[in-house]
Amino acid sequence: MQIDQERRRLTDLVNRLRQERNRLSQLVAHGAAPRDENIAAARQLGEQLSADETALAEVEQRCAQLMAIAPGLPVEGVPLGETDKENVEIRRHGDCAARPNWFRDHLEIGKMHRMIEFDGARLIAGSRAYALQGAGVMLEMAVLRFALDQLVAKNFVPVCPPLLVRHEAMYGTGYFPLGDDNAYEFERDKLYLTGTSEVAQSPCI
């Protein structure tokens, strides 16, 4: 609250000083008397304006830093709880089918049809890695193409955005400053590897 009040005060002050500077500049440009006094006043006002603009820039930067770490406000009525067990069910559509004993999950089906490979992927990428193969790859490509066709039919424009972006893009989309410890940085080029497409996609459209 205090930093926002200071930002508002400086913004108003800077705007008024700019207006006065423009007025004096017009007087000097048109040779209005007393010209020497107008020039001196414009010079003095310019020095004051420069100092206040610097102060405003610092306050705005601090305000942006605080807003970046401010948590989002929950919708009124959302219950507080430690786990998802405290969630409240608002409505339900249809009946949940009972799971039969023979029901197989996606991992079992994927391994059965050699659509997913774990062992080799874990050797090169760690314990949580996996690789799609064969029909698994074809199925993923088919689902992606289906989704893309649906979007294009609704006049959306496909975009393949850059995978490396500047700090400003990560900050502007909310991934920084709270997520900077989970981002991969190319220190030499000061670029970051995006985790999701919206980081770079918005400026491209």
GUMAR-720041 format. One record per residue (C-alpha): residue in one letter; x, y, z. Coordinates in Angstrom, 3 decimals. Last residue first. Example, Ala and Ser with C-alpha at 12.3 -4.5 7.8 and 13.67 -1.06 7.14 Angstrom:
2
<node><type>S</type><east>13.670</east><north>-1.060</north><up>7.140</up></node>
<node><type>A</type><east>12.300</east><north>-4.500</north><up>7.800</up></node>
END
This chain:
205
<node><type>I</type><east>0.616</east><north>-13.328</north><up>-32.689</up></node>
<node><type>C</type><east>4.330</east><north>-13.670</north><up>-31.921</up></node>
<node><type>P</type><east>4.245</east><north>-11.652</north><up>-28.685</up></node>
<node><type>S</type><east>1.749</east><north>-14.154</north><up>-27.200</up></node>
<node><type>Q</type><east>3.619</east><north>-17.317</north><up>-28.253</up></node>
<node><type>A</type><east>6.852</east><north>-16.933</north><up>-26.295</up></node>
<node><type>V</type><east>5.718</east><north>-17.713</north><up>-22.758</up></node>
<node><type>E</type><east>2.471</east><north>-19.299</north><up>-23.995</up></node>
<node><type>S</type><east>4.341</east><north>-22.347</north><up>-25.284</up></node>
<node><type>T</type><east>5.229</east><north>-24.020</north><up>-22.004</up></node>
<node><type>G</type><east>8.535</east><north>-24.876</north><up>-20.312</up></node>
<node><type>T</type><east>10.538</east><north>-22.191</north><up>-22.053</up></node>
<node><type>L</type><east>14.323</east><north>-22.427</north><up>-22.100</up></node>
<node><type>Y</type><east>15.834</east><north>-19.171</north><up>-20.886</up></node>
<node><type>L</type><east>18.193</east><north>-16.732</north><up>-22.600</up></node>
<node><type>K</type><east>21.010</east><north>-14.587</north><up>-21.208</up></node>
<node><type>D</type><east>23.199</east><north>-15.512</north><up>-24.203</up></node>
<node><type>R</type><east>26.225</east><north>-16.673</north><up>-22.206</up></node>
<node><type>E</type><east>24.141</east><north>-17.809</north><up>-19.219</up></node>
<node><type>F</type><east>21.848</east><north>-20.153</north><up>-21.106</up></node>
<node><type>E</type><east>19.290</east><north>-20.544</north><up>-18.336</up></node>
<node><type>Y</type><east>17.129</east><north>-23.551</north><up>-17.510</up></node>
<node><type>A</type><east>14.144</east><north>-22.640</north><up>-15.329</up></node>
<node><type>N</type><east>13.040</east><north>-24.286</north><up>-12.074</up></node>
<node><type>D</type><east>14.840</east><north>-21.859</north><up>-9.712</up></node>
<node><type>D</type><east>13.315</east><north>-18.947</north><up>-11.636</up></node>
<node><type>G</type><east>9.791</east><north>-19.997</north><up>-10.718</up></node>
<node><type>L</type><east>8.878</east><north>-17.333</north><up>-8.160</up></node>
<node><type>P</type><east>10.454</east><north>-14.421</north><up>-10.063</up></node>
<node><type>F</type><east>9.584</east><north>-15.283</north><up>-12.761</up></node>
<node><type>Y</type><east>7.144</east><north>-17.657</north><up>-14.453</up></node>
<node><type>G</type><east>4.422</east><north>-14.998</north><up>-14.426</up></node>
<node><type>T</type><east>4.078</east><north>-14.374</north><up>-18.154</up></node>
<node><type>G</type><east>5.827</east><north>-10.991</north><up>-18.036</up></node>
<node><type>Y</type><east>8.760</east><north>-12.318</north><up>-16.026</up></node>
<node><type>M</type><east>9.522</east><north>-15.162</north><up>-18.416</up></node>
<node><type>A</type><east>9.187</east><north>-12.826</north><up>-21.390</up></node>
<node><type>E</type><east>11.345</east><north>-10.129</north><up>-19.796</up></node>
<node><type>H</type><east>14.140</east><north>-12.613</north><up>-19.067</up></node>
<node><type>R</type><east>14.602</east><north>-13.345</north><up>-22.738</up></node>
<node><type>V</type><east>13.271</east><north>-16.348</north><up>-24.598</up></node>
<node><type>L</type><east>14.454</east><north>-19.689</north><up>-25.967</up></node>
<node><type>L</type><east>11.939</east><north>-22.144</north><up>-27.417</up></node>
<node><type>P</type><east>10.789</east><north>-19.734</north><up>-30.094</up></node>
<node><type>P</type><east>7.108</east><north>-19.955</north><up>-31.100</up></node>
<node><type>C</type><east>5.511</east><north>-22.474</north><up>-33.486</up></node>
<node><type>V</type><east>2.213</east><north>-20.718</north><up>-34.177</up></node>
<node><type>P</type><east>-1.072</east><north>-22.094</north><up>-35.528</up></node>
<node><type>V</type><east>-3.698</east><north>-19.404</north><up>-36.241</up></node>
<node><type>F</type><east>-7.139</east><north>-19.973</north><up>-34.733</up></node>
<node><type>N</type><east>-9.990</east><north>-19.636</north><up>-37.221</up></node>
<node><type>K</type><east>-12.352</east><north>-22.134</north><up>-35.541</up></node>
<node><type>A</type><east>-11.495</east><north>-24.795</north><up>-38.138</up></node>
<node><type>V</type><east>-7.832</east><north>-24.154</north><up>-37.323</up></node>
<node><type>L</type><east>-8.542</east><north>-25.095</north><up>-33.707</up></node>
<node><type>Q</type><east>-10.265</east><north>-28.367</north><up>-34.547</up></node>
<node><type>D</type><east>-7.544</east><north>-29.300</north><up>-37.036</up></node>
<node><type>L</type><east>-4.872</east><north>-28.676</north><up>-34.395</up></node>
<node><type>A</type><east>-6.656</east><north>-30.891</north><up>-31.858</up></node>
<node><type>F</type><east>-6.909</east><north>-33.715</north><up>-34.384</up></node>
<node><type>R</type><east>-3.275</east><north>-33.234</north><up>-35.387</up></node>
<node><type>L</type><east>-2.168</east><north>-33.453</north><up>-31.758</up></node>
<node><type>V</type><east>-4.254</east><north>-36.589</north><up>-31.184</up></node>
<node><type>A</type><east>-2.868</east><north>-38.215</north><up>-34.336</up></node>
<node><type>M</type><east>0.724</east><north>-37.315</north><up>-33.405</up></node>
<node><type>E</type><east>0.246</east><north>-38.846</north><up>-29.956</up></node>
<node><type>L</type><east>-1.251</east><north>-42.028</north><up>-31.447</up></node>
<node><type>M</type><east>1.567</east><north>-42.343</north><up>-33.999</up></node>
<node><type>V</type><east>4.174</east><north>-41.979</north><up>-31.266</up></node>
<node><type>G</type><east>2.508</east><north>-44.605</north><up>-29.091</up></node>
<node><type>A</type><east>2.048</east><north>-46.896</north><up>-32.092</up></node>
<node><type>G</type><east>5.807</east><north>-47.178</north><up>-32.391</up></node>
<node><type>Q</type><east>7.610</east><north>-45.509</north><up>-29.530</up></node>
<node><type>L</type><east>6.975</east><north>-43.086</north><up>-26.700</up></node>
<node><type>A</type><east>9.856</east><north>-42.521</north><up>-24.353</up></node>
<node><type>Y</type><east>9.892</east><north>-42.304</north><up>-20.572</up></node>
<node><type>A</type><east>11.704</east><north>-40.315</north><up>-17.906</up></node>
<node><type>R</type><east>10.916</east><north>-40.224</north><up>-14.190</up></node>
<node><type>S</type><east>14.059</east><north>-42.057</north><up>-13.063</up></node>
<node><type>G</type><east>16.577</east><north>-40.083</north><up>-15.064</up></node>
<node><type>A</type><east>17.208</east><north>-38.883</north><up>-18.624</up></node>
<node><type>I</type><east>19.718</east><north>-41.214</north><up>-20.335</up></node>
<node><type>L</type><east>19.314</east><north>-44.462</north><up>-18.434</up></node>
<node><type>R</type><east>15.689</east><north>-43.729</north><up>-17.595</up></node>
<node><type>A</type><east>14.809</east><north>-43.506</north><up>-21.278</up></node>
<node><type>G</type><east>16.353</east><north>-46.908</north><up>-21.940</up></node>
<node><type>D</type><east>14.317</east><north>-48.576</north><up>-19.202</up></node>
<node><type>F</type><east>10.994</east><north>-46.824</north><up>-19.752</up></node>
<node><type>E</type><east>9.620</east><north>-47.518</north><up>-23.229</up></node>
<node><type>I</type><east>5.986</east><north>-46.786</north><up>-24.066</up></node>
<node><type>M</type><east>3.930</east><north>-47.998</north><up>-27.060</up></node>
<node><type>R</type><east>5.143</east><north>-51.610</north><up>-26.852</up></node>
<node><type>H</type><east>1.565</east><north>-52.902</north><up>-27.009</up></node>
<node><type>M</type><east>1.614</east><north>-54.395</north><up>-23.516</up></node>
<node><type>K</type><east>3.790</east><north>-51.575</north><up>-22.221</up></node>
<node><type>G</type><east>1.241</east><north>-48.948</north><up>-23.256</up></node>
<node><type>I</type><east>-1.700</east><north>-50.974</north><up>-21.986</up></node>
<node><type>E</type><east>-0.067</east><north>-51.405</north><up>-18.588</up></node>
<node><type>L</type><east>0.848</east><north>-47.727</north><up>-18.379</up></node>
<node><type>H</type><east>-2.598</east><north>-46.575</north><up>-19.541</up></node>
<node><type>D</type><east>-4.445</east><north>-48.470</north><up>-16.812</up></node>
<node><type>R</type><east>-5.926</east><north>-51.958</north><up>-17.226</up></node>
<node><type>F</type><east>-9.442</east><north>-52.914</north><up>-16.105</up></node>
<node><type>W</type><east>-9.710</east><north>-56.637</north><up>-15.346</up></node>
<node><type>N</type><east>-11.080</east><north>-56.040</north><up>-11.826</up></node>
<node><type>P</type><east>-13.880</east><north>-53.850</north><up>-13.127</up></node>
<node><type>R</type><east>-13.950</east><north>-50.117</north><up>-12.317</up></node>
<node><type>A</type><east>-17.437</east><north>-48.967</north><up>-11.375</up></node>
<node><type>A</type><east>-18.762</east><north>-46.335</north><up>-13.731</up></node>
<node><type>C</type><east>-19.193</east><north>-42.871</north><up>-12.285</up></node>
<node><type>D</type><east>-22.758</east><north>-41.787</north><up>-12.945</up></node>
<node><type>G</type><east>-23.706</east><north>-38.750</north><up>-14.981</up></node>
<node><type>H</type><east>-22.836</east><north>-35.111</north><up>-14.360</up></node>
<node><type>R</type><east>-21.876</east><north>-34.114</north><up>-10.827</up></node>
<node><type>R</type><east>-22.289</east><north>-30.783</north><up>-9.020</up></node>
<node><type>I</type><east>-20.584</east><north>-28.585</north><up>-6.454</up></node>
<node><type>E</type><east>-18.239</east><north>-31.095</north><up>-4.833</up></node>
<node><type>V</type><east>-16.420</east><north>-29.339</north><up>-1.992</up></node>
<node><type>N</type><east>-12.668</east><north>-29.761</north><up>-1.656</up></node>
<node><type>E</type><east>-11.454</east><north>-30.607</north><up>1.858</up></node>
<node><type>K</type><east>-10.175</east><north>-33.990</north><up>0.689</up></node>
<node><type>D</type><east>-7.948</east><north>-32.102</north><up>-1.767</up></node>
<node><type>T</type><east>-5.471</east><north>-31.536</north><up>1.062</up></node>
<node><type>E</type><east>-4.694</east><north>-28.948</north><up>3.770</up></node>
<node><type>G</type><east>-7.959</east><north>-27.066</north><up>3.527</up></node>
<node><type>L</type><east>-9.604</east><north>-23.705</north><up>3.062</up></node>
<node><type>P</type><east>-12.919</east><north>-23.694</north><up>1.223</up></node>
<node><type>V</type><east>-13.466</east><north>-21.595</north><up>-1.934</up></node>
<node><type>G</type><east>-16.515</east><north>-19.412</north><up>-1.217</up></node>
<node><type>E</type><east>-15.133</east><north>-16.217</north><up>-2.669</up></node>
<node><type>V</type><east>-12.719</east><north>-16.974</north><up>-5.478</up></node>
<node><type>P</type><east>-9.139</east><north>-17.219</north><up>-4.284</up></node>
<node><type>L</type><east>-6.864</east><north>-14.165</north><up>-4.435</up></node>
<node><type>G</type><east>-3.659</east><north>-14.726</north><up>-6.393</up></node>
<node><type>P</type><east>-0.470</east><north>-14.452</north><up>-4.384</up></node>
<node><type>A</type><east>1.708</east><north>-11.326</north><up>-4.605</up></node>
<node><type>I</type><east>5.186</east><north>-12.284</north><up>-5.806</up></node>
<node><type>A</type><east>5.050</east><north>-10.401</north><up>-9.112</up></node>
<node><type>M</type><east>3.167</east><north>-7.493</north><up>-7.507</up></node>
<node><type>L</type><east>6.084</east><north>-6.868</north><up>-5.150</up></node>
<node><type>Q</type><east>8.631</east><north>-6.838</north><up>-7.963</up></node>
<node><type>A</type><east>6.423</east><north>-4.553</north><up>-10.056</up></node>
<node><type>C</type><east>6.139</east><north>-2.094</north><up>-7.150</up></node>
<node><type>R</type><east>9.918</east><north>-2.066</north><up>-6.735</up></node>
<node><type>Q</type><east>10.372</east><north>-1.339</north><up>-10.428</up></node>
<node><type>E</type><east>7.731</east><north>1.378</north><up>-10.303</up></node>
<node><type>V</type><east>9.442</east><north>2.956</north><up>-7.281</up></node>
<node><type>E</type><east>12.823</east><north>2.972</north><up>-9.041</up></node>
<node><type>A</type><east>11.332</east><north>4.456</north><up>-12.220</up></node>
<node><type>L</type><east>9.539</east><north>7.127</north><up>-10.171</up></node>
<node><type>A</type><east>12.759</east><north>8.155</north><up>-8.425</up></node>
<node><type>T</type><east>14.525</east><north>8.489</north><up>-11.783</up></node>
<node><type>E</type><east>11.616</east><north>10.501</north><up>-13.159</up></node>
<node><type>D</type><east>11.774</east><north>12.749</north><up>-10.071</up></node>
<node><type>A</type><east>15.473</east><north>13.460</north><up>-10.603</up></node>
<node><type>S</type><east>15.007</east><north>14.197</north><up>-14.313</up></node>
<node><type>L</type><east>12.023</east><north>16.424</north><up>-13.576</up></node>
<node><type>Q</type><east>14.022</east><north>18.488</north><up>-11.084</up></node>
<node><type>E</type><east>16.805</east><north>19.009</north><up>-13.615</up></node>
<node><type>G</type><east>14.292</east><north>19.889</north><up>-16.336</up></node>
<node><type>L</type><east>12.583</east><north>22.382</north><up>-14.017</up></node>
<node><type>Q</type><east>15.852</east><north>24.203</north><up>-13.512</up></node>
<node><type>R</type><east>16.507</east><north>24.358</north><up>-17.258</up></node>
<node><type>A</type><east>12.948</east><north>25.479</north><up>-18.014</up></node>
<node><type>A</type><east>13.165</east><north>28.192</north><up>-15.352</up></node>
<node><type>A</type><east>16.469</east><north>29.449</north><up>-16.761</up></node>
<node><type>I</type><east>15.082</east><north>29.509</north><up>-20.310</up></node>
<node><type>N</type><east>11.900</east><north>31.270</north><up>-19.159</up></node>
<node><type>E</type><east>13.947</east><north>33.854</north><up>-17.279</up></node>
<node><type>D</type><east>16.063</east><north>34.535</north><up>-20.342</up></node>
<node><type>R</type><east>12.971</east><north>34.862</north><up>-22.566</up></node>
<node><type>P</type><east>11.036</east><north>37.371</north><up>-20.423</up></node>
<node><type>A</type><east>9.280</east><north>37.606</north><up>-22.770</up></node>
<node><type>A</type><east>7.957</east><north>35.170</north><up>-25.365</up></node>
<node><type>G</type><east>10.417</east><north>34.095</north><up>-28.058</up></node>
<node><type>H</type><east>8.037</east><north>31.544</north><up>-29.604</up></node>
<node><type>A</type><east>10.321</east><north>28.600</north><up>-28.851</up></node>
<node><type>V</type><east>10.974</east><north>29.871</north><up>-25.330</up></node>
<node><type>L</type><east>7.256</east><north>30.117</north><up>-24.578</up></node>
<node><type>Q</type><east>6.609</east><north>26.676</north><up>-26.058</up></node>
<node><type>S</type><east>9.418</east><north>25.175</north><up>-23.990</up></node>
<node><type>L</type><east>7.951</east><north>26.786</north><up>-20.873</up></node>
<node><type>R</type><east>4.588</east><north>25.139</north><up>-21.495</up></node>
<node><type>N</type><east>6.200</east><north>21.782</north><up>-22.274</up></node>
<node><type>R</type><east>8.179</east><north>21.940</north><up>-19.046</up></node>
<node><type>E</type><east>5.020</east><north>22.788</north><up>-17.114</up></node>
<node><type>Q</type><east>3.216</east><north>19.778</north><up>-18.572</up></node>
<node><type>R</type><east>6.184</east><north>17.562</north><up>-17.826</up></node>
<node><type>L</type><east>6.291</east><north>18.812</north><up>-14.241</up></node>
<node><type>R</type><east>2.604</east><north>18.017</north><up>-13.790</up></node>
<node><type>N</type><east>3.046</east><north>14.501</north><up>-15.154</up></node>
<node><type>V</type><east>6.077</east><north>13.914</north><up>-12.943</up></node>
<node><type>L</type><east>4.198</east><north>15.004</north><up>-9.830</up></node>
<node><type>D</type><east>1.172</east><north>12.807</north><up>-10.585</up></node>
<node><type>T</type><east>3.368</east><north>9.788</north><up>-11.204</up></node>
<node><type>L</type><east>5.402</east><north>10.544</north><up>-8.086</up></node>
<node><type>R</type><east>2.302</east><north>10.594</north><up>-5.893</up></node>
<node><type>R</type><east>0.843</east><north>7.461</north><up>-7.477</up></node>
<node><type>R</type><east>4.094</east><north>5.538</north><up>-7.044</up></node>
<node><type>E</type><east>4.366</east><north>6.715</north><up>-3.433</up></node>
<node><type>Q</type><east>0.836</east><north>5.505</north><up>-2.742</up></node>
<node><type>D</type><east>1.674</east><north>2.165</north><up>-4.352</up></node>
<node><type>I</type><east>4.796</east><north>1.784</north><up>-2.200</up></node>
<node><type>Q</type><east>2.752</east><north>2.456</north><up>0.945</up></node>
<node><type>M</type><east>0.000</east><north>0.000</north><up>0.000</up></node>
END
